[in-house]
Amino acid sequence: MPVSSSQPPYNLLAIIGPTASGKTGLAVTIARAIGGAVLSADSRQVYRGLDIGSGKDLHVYAENGPPVPYRLIDIADLSEEFSVYNYQRRFFAAFDEAQAKGWVPILVGGTGLYIDAVLSGYAMVEAPSNPALRAELAELSHEALVERLKATRPQLHNVTDTGDRVRLIRAIEIAEASQQADAPYFPTMRPLILGIRWDRTKLKRRIRRRLEERMDQGLLAEIEGLRSEGVSDEKLHFLGLEYRYGLAYLAGEIRNRNDFVQKLSSAIGQFARKQESWFRRMERHGWTIHWVTEANVDEAMAILRAQWPDLFDQDAQRERGPAWP
């Protein structure tokens, strides 16, 4: 649940915003000022090998000063299925590590489901495939499967699970695993949330410029390299717009670079609008988001000083210890 204003101090800074909004650069600047560590909330940056297309920009962490520590980037192979459950567990471990080392944890990202999973504390359990259960369920009719899921989850809200048989069986698998699991661990988090806001026209220009840069950096070569390493086109298609459109370009379905950039930047712009809708949804659900115009550092720091003065209190800084060992 959202944290009320009667429960200071904060113990987590979250910087959220749509793609290409400048989250990483702002986070690194703030991290240097307060002794923070970046905990990524990006569903593609968890994978090793997705460097250019996912926009890891790891060089930013070492620019203009000592390297800023980061976590939850390059933690999974592309052969793995990395779920929201996996992310939540790894985030909680990184959050605890940061606190133990005296770093200020800074959640940074635009994957709404990941952000919500840790801030709202989704109660999730690990639910590996259960062949015996699947064999049992295979004998049931669709109607019987729906009734079984409702019996396991009386307060069923996500009815999309009931329309497809494969998803329905997986939902039962997860629900029944949840009944047998111990209560999951949730660290106490009191987040201060900064959101980055851009004029839509300006954000479109940033998206296009960044895409041009990624093409120059070798986006298509990265895709070809992943394919040569055995990553299937189906997997790449699943891994996001850059890889999906890149495959179409390499297959000759998109005629030239200009068409590629035009089509893909338009699709990324639509995705950015979906991200913004998710953040508005967070506000409707009670989260307070302090909006920062165009990733302006001075504006962000002013909010931090007003909302979280302990970050800049010398006694509090000494108590946290040295920023980075």
C-alpha positions, 0 to 999 in steps of 0.5 A: 500500500502507498506510504502515508505522509505520517511515516517519514523518513523515506528509505528508498528513492524511486525515479520513474519515467517513460523511455528516453526521458533521462532517468539514468543520467538523473539517477547517476547525478543524484547518486553521486550527491547522496551516496546512492546505488542504482537498482534498475527496474527494466525488464530487458536490462536484466538480460546479458547480451541485450546491450544496445537495444535495451539501452543499458548505457553502462558508461553513464555510471562511470562518467564525470566521477567515481563509478556509481554502483548499480544492481539488477542489470546483466543478471540473467541469461537469455535462455532463462525465463526471468519473471516478475517473481524473480525480479522482486526477489532479486530487488529485495536482496539488492535493497537490503545490500544497499542499506547494509552498505550505507548506500541510498537505494535508488530504484530507476526504471520504466517497467511499470509491473516491476516497479509496482511489484516491489513498491506495492509488495505483490505477494508472489511465490515461485511456481515451477511447472508441475507435470503431475498437476498438468496431467491431472488438469489436462483431463478437465473441461474448460468449465471445470478448470475455471471452477477449480481456479475460482475455488483456489482464488475466490477473489478472482480479478484477472479474468483474462486467465480464464479465456485461454486454456494454457493460461488457465492451467498456468494460473491454477498451477500458480494459485495452488503453489501459493496455497502451499508456500510460506509467507514471502519476505518483504522489506519495509520500504518507504519510497519517495517517488520522482517522475520525469515529465516531458512535453510529448513533442520533445519526447518524440524528438528524444526517442528518434535521436536516441534510436539514430544513436543506437543504429550508429552504435550497432543495433543491427549487428547486436541482433545478428550476433544474438542470432548467431549465438542461437537466440531464436527469432521468436525470443528476440521478437518477445524482447521488445520493439527494437529487436522486433523491428530490427528482425523485420529490417534484416528480413527486408520487410522494411525498405531502408534505414529511414523507414526503419527509424520512422516506424520504430520511433513511432512505435516507441512513442506509443509505448512511452504513452502506455508507460505514462498511463501506468504512472497516472494509474499509480497516482490514482491508486494513492502514490504521490509522484513528485514530477520533475520537468525534463529530468532537471537536476536542480529541480529534482535536488530541490524536491529531495532537500524539501522532502528528505532533508536527512539525505543532506544532513552531515550527521545522517551521512556519517551514520550511513557510512562512506558512500562507496567502498 
